[in-house]
């Protein structure tokens, strides 16, 4: 490892020494402020150099957003076949040149610098010269304390080693625990902000599942492995987490993902300031909806007395009488139907009576 990353050890140590020389003009060269600010400045320099990768990450996120309709169609088509769904998703990524893991590019790019800084501080803790850090700088770095904890000690170090550097084990563990908690919280909040504000939640994609996994995995990793990080490395990682959080908040506010909550909020802010020109079609649709709403006739609400009156038996009889009055033709039709029935019955009775009445016997004619 030292052979492969040796040149990187030299580069990292050289950058720290240059910043230390600058801050020694303001603070004591053996102070934690001089060495701690040197590490913070190293983080800022690395993150500035990684801005092109961050821009590439944003573009990749936009490409993923543009693929949302096609991805949704694939999900609907192969809803019951998860394996085929994954195959079609991978095929779509390959055809469009989209990499769903591009969000990890800044983290992967930082890894060599993180490992190199870890090894440089580890050499300082062991009293070994590394890179451009000579014996004088080595002794100065070993004396540097941040909030009572030496830069080169870890949470798991024994009391004798900590006391040899002029500190107590309690101070070291309190400082390391606080920094590990801050690291984990900042990482969790960064991922959660990305998931809740800057992602279109209408479509579930492997990208979203990946981000959701990172939201829980990274804080746990920091909590587990942080106890083995020197205090200087914790300073480095906490600083880069804060930088990432601020950078992401800036991007989400100024250039959010279309279809996300942050995008809707930005549209509302621009509309309130009068800087957003609405689509003419949307304006016409809103006007049409308002006109239709205004022309819609609402049923009139009856007074309580009328509602109670309508529920009584007298009201039912009165309503029946009114219905009959309102339809005189119906009454005439009913009366007309009744009269023919009576007349027809009497005529039939008369005719039957005539047929059934006594008849005179016929006398035989005399021959």
C-alpha positions in Angstrom: 0.0 0.0 0.0 2.8 2.4 0.9 4.6 1.7 -2.3 1.5 2.2 -4.5 0.2 5.3 -2.7 3.7 6.7 -1.9 3.5 9.6 -4.4 0.0 10.5 -3.0 1.4 10.5 0.5 4.0 13.0 -0.6 1.4 15.2 -2.3 -1.0 15.2 0.6 1.8 15.9 3.2 3.2 18.7 1.0 -0.2 20.4 0.8 -0.7 20.2 4.5 2.8 21.6 5.2 2.2 24.6 2.8 -1.0 25.4 4.6 0.6 24.9 8.0 3.4 27.4 7.0 0.7 30.0 6.2 -1.3 29.5 9.3 1.8 29.5 11.5 2.0 33.3 10.6 -1.3 33.7 12.5 -1.3 31.0 15.2 1.4 29.1 17.1 3.0 26.5 14.8 2.5 23.8 17.4 -1.2 24.6 18.0 -4.2 22.6 16.9 -5.6 25.7 15.1 -2.6 25.8 12.7 -2.7 22.0 12.0 -6.5 21.7 12.1 -7.0 24.6 9.7 -4.4 23.0 7.4 -6.5 19.8 7.2 -9.7 21.9 6.6 -7.9 23.8 3.8 -6.9 20.5 2.3 -10.5 19.5 2.2 -11.6 22.8 0.6 -8.8 22.4 -2.1 -9.8 18.9 -2.9 -13.5 19.7 -3.2 -12.8 22.6 -5.5 -10.9 20.3 -7.7 -13.8 17.9 -7.7 -16.3 20.5 -8.9 -16.2 19.2 -12.5 -17.1 15.7 -11.2 -19.9 17.2 -9.2 -21.2 18.9 -12.4 -21.0 15.6 -14.1 -23.0 14.1 -11.3 -25.7 16.7 -11.7 -25.9 16.0 -15.5 -26.2 12.3 -14.9 -29.0 12.9 -12.4 -30.8 15.0 -15.1 -30.4 12.1 -17.6 -31.9 9.8 -15.1 -34.8 12.2 -14.7 -35.3 12.4 -18.5 -35.6 8.6 -18.6 -38.3 8.5 -16.0 -41.2 8.0 -18.5 -39.5 5.1 -20.2 -38.5 3.6 -16.9 -42.1 3.9 -15.7 -43.3 2.2 -18.9 -40.9 -0.7 -18.3 -42.1 -1.1 -14.7 -45.8 -1.2 -15.9 -45.0 -3.7 -18.7 -43.0 -6.1 -16.5 -44.7 -5.5 -13.2 -44.9 -9.2 -12.4 -41.4 -10.1 -13.7 -38.8 -8.4 -11.6 -35.9 -10.0 -13.3 -37.0 -9.0 -16.8 -37.7 -5.5 -15.4 -34.1 -5.2 -14.2 -32.7 -6.5 -17.5 -34.7 -3.9 -19.5 -33.6 -1.2 -17.1 -29.9 -2.1 -17.6 -30.5 -2.2 -21.4 -32.0 1.3 -21.3 -29.0 2.6 -19.3 -26.6 1.1 -21.8 -28.5 2.6 -24.8 -28.6 6.1 -23.4 -25.2 6.0 -21.8 -26.5 6.7 -18.3 -24.7 5.4 -15.2 -27.0 5.1 -12.1 -23.8 5.0 -9.9 -22.6 8.4 -11.0 -23.8 9.9 -7.8 -20.9 8.1 -6.1 -18.2 9.7 -8.2 -17.2 12.5 -5.8 -17.0 10.0 -2.9 -14.9 7.6 -5.0 -12.6 10.4 -6.2 -12.0 11.4 -2.6 -11.1 7.9 -1.4 -7.4 8.0 -2.4 -6.9 11.4 -0.6 -8.8 10.0 2.4 -6.6 6.9 2.6 -3.5 9.0 2.1 -4.4 11.4 4.9 -5.2 8.5 7.2 -1.8 7.0 6.5 0.0 10.3 7.0 -1.7 10.9 10.4 -1.0 7.2 11.3 2.7 7.7 10.6 2.7 10.9 12.7 1.0 8.9 15.6 3.7 6.3 15.4 6.5 8.9 15.3 7.5 8.0 11.7 8.6 10.5 9.0 6.3 10.5 6.0 6.3 12.4 2.7 7.8 15.9 3.2 7.0 15.9 6.9 10.5 15.9 8.6 11.4 15.4 12.2 10.6 19.0 13.3 7.2 19.0 11.6 6.5 15.6 13.0 7.1 16.7 16.6 5.0 19.8 16.0 2.1 17.8 14.7 2.3 15.4 17.6 1.9 18.3 20.0 -1.1 19.8 18.2 -4.5 19.3 20.1 -8.0 20.0 19.0 -10.4 20.6 21.9 -7.9 18.7 24.1 -7.5 15.7 21.8 -4.2 15.2 19.8 -4.7 15.0 16.0 -3.0 11.6 15.7 -4.9 9.6 18.4 -8.0 7.4 18.0 -10.9 6.4 20.2 -9.5 2.9 20.7 -6.0 4.0 21.8 -4.9 3.1 25.3 -4.5 5.6 28.1 -0.6 5.4 28.1 -0.3 6.4 24.5 -2.8 9.3 24.9 -1.0 10.5 28.1 2.3 10.4 26.3 0.9 13.0 23.9 -0.2 15.3 26.7 -3.9 14.4 26.8 -6.4 12.3 28.8 -8.3 9.4 27.5 -11.7 11.0 28.6 -11.0 14.1 26.5 -10.1 12.0 23.5 -13.2 9.8 23.6 -15.6 12.7 24.2 -14.1 14.7 21.2 -14.1 11.6 18.9 -17.7 10.6 19.9 -19.0 14.1 19.2 -17.3 14.3 15.9 -18.5 10.8 14.8 -22.1 11.8 15.7 -21.8 15.0 13.7 -20.3 13.1 10.8 -23.2 10.6 10.8 -25.9 13.2 11.2 -24.5 15.4 8.4 -24.3 12.5 6.0 -27.8 11.3 6.9 -29.3 14.8 6.4 -27.5 15.2 3.1 -29.0 12.0 1.7 -32.4 12.6 3.2 -32.6 16.1 1.7 -31.7 14.6 -1.7 -34.4 11.9 -1.4 -37.2 14.1 -0.1 -36.7 17.3 -2.0 -34.7 16.7 -5.2 -36.1 13.4 -6.5 -39.2 12.8 -8.5 -41.1 10.4 -6.3 -43.8 9.5 -8.8 -41.6 6.8 -10.3 -39.6 4.2 -8.3 -36.3 3.5 -9.9 -33.1 1.6 -8.9 -31.5 5.1 -8.6 -33.9 5.9 -5.8 -33.4 2.6 -4.1 -29.6 3.2 -4.3 -30.0 6.7 -2.7 -32.2 5.3 0.0 -29.7 2.6 0.8 -26.9 5.1 1.0 -29.0 7.3 3.3 -28.8 4.6 6.0 -25.5 2.8 5.1 -23.1 5.7 5.2 -24.1 7.0 8.7 -23.7 3.5 10.0 -20.3 3.1 8.4 -19.1 6.4 9.9 -20.4 5.3 13.3 -18.7 1.9 13.1 -15.4 2.8 11.5 -15.1 6.3 13.0 -13.8 4.9 16.3 -10.7 3.7 14.3 -10.1 7.1 12.6 -7.5 9.5 14.1 -8.9 12.8 15.2 -7.3 14.5 12.2 -9.2 12.2 9.8 -12.4 12.9 11.6 -11.7 16.6 11.1 -11.2 15.9 7.4 -14.4 13.8 7.0 -16.6 16.2 9.0 -15.4 19.1 6.9 -16.1 17.3 3.6 -19.6 16.3 4.9 -20.4 19.9 5.7 -19.1 21.1 2.3 -21.3 18.5 0.6 -24.3 19.5 2.5 -23.9 23.2 1.7 -23.1 22.5 -1.9 -26.2 20.3 -2.3 -28.5 22.9 -0.6 -27.2 25.5 -3.1 -27.9 23.3 -6.1 -31.3 22.2 -4.9 -32.4 25.7 -4.3 -31.0 27.2 -7.6 -31.2 24.2 -10.0 -33.6 21.5 -8.6 -34.6 18.4 -10.5 -37.8 18.9 -12.5 -40.8 17.2 -10.9 -39.4 17.3 -7.4 -40.7 19.2 -4.4 -37.8 21.6 -4.6 -38.7 22.4 -8.2 -42.3 23.2 -7.2 -41.0 25.5 -4.4 -38.7 27.3 -6.7 -41.5 27.9 -9.3 -43.6 29.3 -6.5 -40.8 31.7 -5.4 -40.2 32.9 -8.9 -44.0 33.3 -9.5 -44.3 35.4 -6.3 -41.4 37.6 -7.5 -43.0 38.0 -10.9 -40.0 36.4 -12.6 -41.8 33.3 -13.9 -43.8 33.6 -17.1 -46.7 31.2 -17.1 -47.6 29.0 -20.0 -50.5 30.6 -22.1 -52.2 27.2 -22.3 -52.1 26.9 -18.5 -53.5 30.4 -18.1 -56.4 29.7 -20.5 -57.1 26.4 -18.7 -57.3 28.3 -15.4 -59.6 30.9 -16.8 -61.9 28.3 -18.3 -62.0 26.5 -14.9 -62.9 29.7 -13.1 -65.7 30.5 -15.6 -67.1 27.0 -15.3 -67.0 27.3 -11.5 -68.8 30.7 -11.6 -71.6 29.4 -13.9 -72.2 26.3 -11.9 -75.6 26.6 -10.2 -75.6 25.5 -6.6 -78.9 24.1 -5.1 -80.6 26.7 -2.8 -80.7 25.8 0.8 -84.2 25.6 2.3 -85.0 27.2 5.6 -85.4 24.9 8.6 -89.1 25.5 8.9 -89.8 24.4 5.3 -87.6 21.3 5.8 -89.6 20.3 8.9 -92.9 21.0 7.2 -91.9 18.9 4.2 -91.4 15.9 6.5 -95.0 15.9 8.1 -98.0 13.7 6.8 -100.1 16.8 6.1 -97.3 18.1 3.8 -97.3 14.7 2.0 -101.1 15.0 1.4 -100.8 18.6 0.3 -98.0 17.7 -2.0 -100.2 14.8 -3.5 -103.1 17.3 -4.0 -100.8 19.7 -5.7 -99.5 17.0 -8.0 -103.1 16.2 -9.0 -103.9 19.9 -9.6 -100.7 20.3 -11.6 -101.8 17.4 -13.9 -105.5 17.9 -14.8 -105.1 15.8 -18.0 -104.2 12.9 -15.9 -107.4 13.2 -13.9 -109.5 13.5 -17.0 -107.8 10.4 -18.4 -108.5 8.5 -15.2 -112.2 9.7 -15.2 -112.6 8.9 -18.8 -111.2 5.4 -18.3 -113.6 4.8 -15.4 -116.9 5.9 -17.3 -116.5 3.6 -20.3 -115.9 0.8 -17.9 -119.2 1.4 -16.1 -121.1 2.0 -19.3 -119.7 -1.1 -20.9 -120.6 -3.2 -17.9 -124.3 -2.0 -17.9 -124.8 -2.5 -21.6 -123.4 -5.9 -21.3 -125.7 -6.6 -18.4 -128.7 -5.3 -20.3 -127.9 -7.4 -23.3 -127.4 -10.5 -21.2 -130.7 -9.7 -19.5 -132.5 -9.5 -22.8 -131.0 -12.8 -23.8 -131.9 -14.5 -20.5 -135.5 -13.1 -20.1 -138.7 -15.4 -20.4 -139.8 -16.1 -23.9 -143.4 -16.7 -25.1 -144.2 -20.2 -26.2 -144.9 -20.4 -29.9 -148.4 -21.8 -30.8 -148.4 -24.4 -33.5 -150.2 -23.3 -36.6 -153.6 -25.0 -37.2 -153.7 -27.2 -40.0 
